[in-house]
């Protein structure tokens, strides 16, 4: 078997299956084990117990599939053509949803394409073992992607590439074939710290290190309970994930749009009015979010996140009336709804005070019967 020829075929097949780049690396991630342990020891994983549960298995792909000698790392662009970053983030009455979640859930699509890639290799090899992963197992996918030449780890901890920035998903195919490996990517961030300084909650605590407990993506997706009050105002209108660290990254100026229609914005999110989304009952939520990554957080967390955004929005009687309809569902939701109502009440009080001051200034010196 000519392994170099097979590796070249695999990259061609990968692109034919919709992956924008395909790389190959070995399975040695031993240098990342102390970094992973340090991150876990610091508690940066928050309530994501599954991050610690598997220990160092994340850095040992061969424990996931015995006999694994290589990892085929792939990426697929997801930036939709109707991203509407500025108009969406700047309007506090609209819900901001991380751009990766506007369309269909990527897990199934990418996993199916990785399975097809494995099947193509099977046609060339006998007794070939393989297993695809797309966020479906404890594996350090970003170090593998960097080792396979797909990009370097940026200061925000995401993989970056000079040609397409960071708006892409990653996936892996573990194999037991000793293919030639690609050159790892080198760091091109330089002295830039735009992602660190722009993070709304200062979640990037060191180069490439994110404290998930402060990250808006974690707070709106992974955290099941009460969102700490110290972060609520900083969340603004972000109700599912956050893209700020990617939005300010200079390399993302070169990001191409996705070729996958499945990743385009779904019609139910075209007009993401906070109140309209908040008034969806559970059946409507499940219907409109069918096939979406958003569906997995459930209706109650959806309402929780929207409550915070509505509290951050300008005063509106419409918002107040909507919030009151969700009181009494459960203690966690009540905590956020009551906070939002308090924020709205403070805004009307401030507005009334300013109006009173304006009236006094305008009427100062006028005759009493004027």
C-alpha positions in Angstrom: 0.0 0.0 0.0 1.3 3.4 -1.0 0.3 5.5 2.1 1.3 8.8 0.6 -1.0 8.2 -2.3 -3.8 7.1 0.0 -3.3 10.2 2.2 -3.7 12.4 -1.0 -6.8 10.5 -2.0 -8.3 11.0 1.5 -7.9 14.8 1.2 -9.5 14.8 -2.2 -12.4 12.7 -0.9 -12.8 14.9 2.1 -13.2 18.0 0.0 -15.7 16.2 -2.2 -17.7 15.4 0.9 -17.9 19.1 1.9 -14.9 19.6 4.2 -12.9 22.7 3.3 -9.7 21.3 4.7 -8.4 17.8 5.7 -5.2 17.1 7.7 -3.5 14.1 9.2 -1.6 13.9 12.5 -0.3 11.3 14.9 -1.9 10.7 18.3 0.7 12.0 20.7 -0.8 14.8 22.8 1.3 14.2 25.9 2.4 17.8 26.0 -1.2 18.9 26.5 -1.9 16.7 29.5 -0.4 19.0 32.1 -2.2 22.0 30.5 -5.5 20.1 30.6 -5.0 19.1 34.2 -4.1 22.6 35.2 -7.3 23.9 33.6 -9.4 21.3 35.4 -7.7 21.9 38.7 -8.5 25.6 38.4 -12.2 24.7 38.1 -12.5 26.5 34.7 -14.8 23.8 33.4 -17.5 24.9 35.8 -20.4 22.5 36.0 -19.3 20.5 33.0 -18.4 17.5 35.1 -18.0 15.4 31.9 -14.8 17.4 31.2 -13.1 16.0 34.3 -14.9 12.6 34.4 -12.7 11.1 31.6 -9.4 12.3 33.0 -6.5 12.3 30.5 -8.4 10.2 28.0 -9.0 13.4 26.1 -5.3 13.6 25.3 -5.1 9.9 24.4 -7.1 9.1 21.3 -5.8 5.5 21.3 -7.9 4.9 24.4 -11.1 5.7 22.5 -10.2 3.4 19.7 -7.5 0.8 20.5 -4.9 0.6 17.8 -5.4 4.2 16.6 -2.2 5.6 15.1 -3.5 8.6 13.1 -6.3 11.2 13.3 -7.8 12.7 10.2 -8.9 16.1 11.2 -11.4 18.0 9.1 -13.1 21.4 9.2 -16.4 22.7 7.7 -17.2 26.4 7.3 -20.5 27.6 8.9 -20.6 31.4 8.5 -24.1 32.1 7.0 -24.6 34.7 4.3 -27.2 36.6 6.4 -25.1 36.8 9.6 -26.3 40.4 10.4 -23.8 40.8 13.2 -23.9 44.6 13.7 -27.6 45.1 13.2 -28.5 42.3 15.5 -26.0 43.0 18.3 -26.7 46.8 18.2 -30.5 46.4 18.6 -31.2 45.5 22.3 -34.8 44.4 21.5 -33.5 41.6 19.2 -32.1 38.3 20.4 -28.5 37.5 19.5 -27.8 33.9 18.7 -24.3 32.6 18.1 -23.9 32.2 14.3 -23.1 28.5 14.4 -26.6 27.8 15.8 -28.7 29.8 13.3 -29.2 26.8 11.1 -29.3 23.0 11.5 -27.3 21.2 14.1 -23.9 20.4 12.6 -23.2 17.2 14.6 -25.2 14.8 12.5 -24.3 16.3 9.1 -20.5 16.2 9.8 -20.6 12.8 11.4 -22.4 11.3 8.4 -19.8 12.8 6.0 -17.0 11.4 8.2 -18.6 8.0 8.0 -18.7 8.3 4.2 -15.0 9.2 4.3 -14.3 6.1 6.3 -16.3 4.0 3.9 -14.2 5.3 1.0 -11.0 4.3 2.8 -12.5 0.9 3.4 -12.7 0.4 -0.3 -8.9 0.8 -0.5 -7.9 -1.1 2.7 -8.7 -4.4 4.3 -9.0 -4.9 8.0 -9.3 -1.1 8.5 -10.6 0.3 11.8 -12.0 3.8 12.1 -14.4 5.9 14.3 -15.8 9.4 13.6 -16.2 12.1 16.2 -18.0 15.4 16.2 -18.1 16.7 19.8 -19.3 13.2 20.6 -16.4 11.9 22.8 -13.7 13.1 25.1 -11.0 14.2 22.7 -8.8 17.3 22.4 -10.0 18.2 18.9 -8.3 21.6 18.8 -4.7 20.4 19.5 -5.3 17.7 17.0 -6.5 20.2 14.4 -3.4 22.3 15.0 -1.1 19.3 14.7 -2.8 18.3 11.5 -2.2 21.7 10.0 -5.8 23.0 10.0 -4.9 26.2 12.0 -3.3 27.4 15.2 -4.9 27.9 18.6 -5.8 31.6 19.0 -5.7 33.5 22.2 -9.5 32.9 22.5 -8.7 29.1 22.4 -10.4 28.6 19.0 -8.6 27.3 15.9 -7.6 30.1 13.5 -6.4 29.9 9.9 -5.0 32.7 7.7 -7.3 31.8 4.8 -10.6 31.5 6.6 -10.4 32.8 10.2 -12.3 30.7 12.8 -15.9 30.3 11.5 -15.7 26.6 11.1 -16.6 23.3 12.8 -14.1 20.5 13.5 -14.4 16.8 13.3 -12.1 13.8 13.5 -11.8 10.3 12.1 -9.6 8.0 14.2 -7.9 5.4 12.0 -5.3 2.6 12.5 -3.3 3.3 9.2 0.2 4.8 9.5 -0.4 7.5 7.0 2.2 10.3 6.5 1.4 13.3 8.8 1.0 17.0 7.9 3.0 19.9 9.3 1.5 21.5 12.4 0.3 25.1 12.0 2.3 27.8 13.7 0.9 30.7 15.8 0.1 33.8 13.8 -1.7 35.9 16.5 1.4 37.9 17.3 0.9 40.6 19.8 -2.9 41.1 19.0 -5.1 40.8 22.1 -8.4 42.0 20.6 -10.3 38.9 21.6 -9.1 39.2 25.2 -9.9 42.9 25.6 -13.3 42.6 23.9 -14.7 39.7 25.9 -17.8 41.1 27.6 -17.2 39.1 30.8 -13.4 38.8 30.7 -13.6 35.1 30.3 -10.2 34.8 28.5 -7.9 34.7 31.5 -4.7 34.0 29.7 -3.5 33.3 26.1 -5.6 30.4 24.9 -7.2 29.8 28.3 -10.9 30.4 28.9 -12.6 30.3 32.3 -15.9 28.7 31.2 -17.6 29.9 34.3 -17.4 33.5 33.0 -18.0 32.7 29.3 -21.4 33.7 27.9 -21.6 30.6 25.8 -21.2 28.5 28.9 -23.7 30.6 30.9 -26.4 30.4 28.2 -25.9 26.8 27.1 -24.1 24.6 29.6 -25.1 26.1 32.9 -28.4 24.6 34.2 -29.1 26.8 37.2 -29.0 30.5 38.1 -26.8 32.8 36.0 -24.6 34.8 38.4 -25.9 38.3 38.7 -22.5 39.8 38.1 -22.6 38.6 34.4 -26.2 39.4 33.5 -25.8 43.0 32.3 -22.6 42.1 30.3 -24.7 39.5 28.5 -26.7 42.2 26.8 -29.0 40.6 24.2 -27.0 37.4 23.8 -29.4 34.5 24.5 -27.5 31.6 23.0 -23.7 31.7 22.8 -21.5 34.6 22.1 -19.3 35.5 19.1 -17.5 38.6 20.3 -14.0 37.1 20.4 -14.4 36.0 16.8 -16.0 39.3 15.6 -13.0 41.4 16.6 -10.4 38.9 15.3 -8.5 40.5 12.3 -8.2 37.1 10.6 -11.9 36.7 10.3 -11.9 39.5 7.7 -11.0 36.7 5.3 -13.7 34.2 6.3 -15.6 32.7 3.4 -19.3 32.0 3.6 -20.5 28.4 4.2 -21.3 26.2 1.2 -23.9 24.3 3.3 -27.4 25.5 3.0 -28.2 23.7 6.3 -26.1 26.3 8.1 -28.1 29.2 6.8 -30.4 31.1 9.2 -33.7 29.3 9.8 -36.8 31.4 8.9 -38.1 31.2 12.5 -35.1 33.3 13.6 -35.4 35.9 10.8 -37.0 38.4 13.1 -35.6 37.6 16.6 -37.8 39.9 18.6 -37.2 39.2 22.3 -40.8 39.4 23.3 -42.0 37.2 20.4 -39.4 34.5 21.2 -40.2 34.7 25.0 -43.9 34.1 24.3 -43.3 30.8 22.5 -44.8 28.0 24.5 -42.8 24.8 24.8 -44.6 23.1 21.8 -43.8 26.1 19.6 -40.2 26.2 20.8 -39.7 22.5 20.0 -41.4 22.9 16.6 -39.3 25.9 15.5 -36.1 24.6 16.9 -36.4 21.1 15.5 -33.0 20.0 14.1 -31.3 22.9 15.8 -28.5 22.8 18.4 -30.6 25.3 20.4 -33.3 22.6 21.1 -31.1 20.8 23.6 -31.1 23.5 26.2 -34.8 23.1 26.6 -37.7 25.6 26.8 -37.0 26.7 30.4 -33.4 27.7 29.8 -34.5 29.4 26.6 -36.9 31.5 28.7 -34.2 32.1 31.4 -31.7 33.5 28.8 -34.4 35.6 27.2 -35.4 37.0 30.6 -31.9 38.4 31.1 -31.9 40.0 27.6 -35.3 41.5 28.3 -34.0 43.0 31.6 -31.1 44.6 29.6 -33.4 46.0 26.9 -34.8 49.6 27.1 -38.0 50.0 29.2 -41.1 48.7 27.4 -44.5 48.0 28.9 -44.7 45.1 26.3 -41.6 43.5 27.9 -42.9 44.0 31.4 -46.3 42.4 30.5 -44.6 39.5 28.8 -42.2 38.8 31.7 -45.1 38.7 34.2 -46.7 35.8 32.2 -43.8 33.5 33.1 -43.7 34.0 36.9 -44.4 30.9 39.0 -43.0 28.3 36.5 -40.0 27.3 38.7 -37.6 29.0 41.1 -34.7 29.3 38.7 -36.8 31.0 36.0 -38.5 33.2 38.7 -35.1 34.4 39.8 -34.3 35.8 36.3 -37.8 37.1 35.5 -37.9 39.1 38.8 -34.4 40.4 38.1 -35.5 41.5 34.6 -38.6 43.2 36.0 -36.5 45.0 38.5 -34.2 46.3 35.7 -37.2 47.4 33.7 -38.6 49.2 36.8 -35.3 51.0 37.4 -35.3 52.2 33.8 -38.7 53.7 34.0 -37.7 55.4 37.3 -34.6 56.8 35.7 -36.6 58.0 32.6 -39.2 59.7 34.9 -36.5 61.4 36.9 -34.9 62.8 33.7 -38.2 63.9 32.4 -38.9 65.8 35.7 -35.6 67.5 35.4 -36.2 68.5 31.8 -39.6 70.0 32.7 -38.0 72.0 35.6 -35.3 73.4 33.2 -37.8 74.3 30.5 -40.3 75.9 32.9 -37.8 77.7 35.0 -38.5 81.4 35.0 -41.9 81.1 33.3 -44.9 82.9 34.9 -46.8 80.6 37.2 -49.9 80.8 34.9 -47.9 80.1 31.8 
